Amino acid sequence: AHLQCCVLYVLDISEQCGYSLAQQVALFDQIRPLFVNKPLVVAVNKVDVRRPEDLTPPEASLLEKLKEAGATIVYMSTLAEE
């Protein structure tokens, strides 16, 4: 079987991009209707700067919300090549 489409959303866990996690998740929520019935992958980037286990409970719940929306979550660091 061939994958016709997959949506990759990159999220900056360090917030060095100038947007909070809440703002980045809100943007995801706004554009998600455009991707109905398409596989969603959320790449949580910059885990070398800030580890997922260092998130506050409210921030961790934001990532959980993405999972509940049907997204596959992958953690990565382009700097450290994780």
C-alpha positions in Angstrom: 0.0 0.0 0.0 1.2 3.5 -0.8 0.8 6.5 1.5 -0.8 9.2 -0.5 -0.5 11.9 2.1 0.9 12.5 5.6 0.9 15.7 7.5 4.1 16.6 9.5 3.7 19.3 12.1 6.9 20.5 13.8 6.6 21.8 17.3 9.4 23.6 19.1 9.4 22.2 22.7 12.0 24.8 23.7 9.8 27.7 22.7 12.9 29.4 21.3 10.8 30.0 18.1 9.0 32.8 19.9 5.8 30.9 20.4 4.7 29.1 23.6 3.6 25.5 23.5 0.0 26.6 24.0 0.2 28.9 20.9 1.8 26.1 18.8 -0.9 23.6 19.8 -3.6 26.2 19.2 -2.3 26.7 15.7 -2.3 22.9 15.2 -6.0 22.9 16.3 -6.8 25.7 13.9 -5.4 23.9 10.8 -6.3 20.3 11.8 -9.7 20.5 10.0 -7.7 20.8 6.8 -6.2 17.4 7.3 -9.3 15.2 8.0 -8.6 11.5 7.3 -4.9 12.1 6.8 -2.2 10.6 9.0 -0.8 13.3 11.4 2.8 13.2 12.7 3.9 15.8 15.3 7.6 16.1 15.5 8.5 17.6 18.8 11.9 19.3 18.1 14.7 20.6 20.2 14.6 17.9 22.9 18.3 18.6 23.3 17.3 22.0 24.8 14.3 20.9 26.8 13.4 17.3 27.6 9.7 16.2 27.5 10.0 15.1 31.1 10.9 18.7 32.1 7.5 20.0 30.9 5.0 21.3 33.5 1.9 19.2 33.9 -0.2 21.7 31.9 2.4 21.7 29.1 2.5 17.9 29.1 -1.3 17.8 28.8 -1.0 19.9 25.6 1.1 17.1 24.1 -1.4 14.5 25.3 -4.1 16.5 23.6 -2.3 16.1 20.3 -2.2 12.3 20.8 -5.9 12.3 21.6 -6.4 14.2 18.3 -5.0 11.2 16.5 -1.4 12.4 16.0 1.6 10.3 16.2 4.2 12.0 18.4 7.9 11.7 17.7 10.6 13.4 19.6 13.7 14.7 17.9 16.7 17.1 17.9 18.1 18.2 14.6 21.2 19.5 16.4 22.0 16.4 18.3 20.5 14.1 15.6 18.3 12.3 18.1 
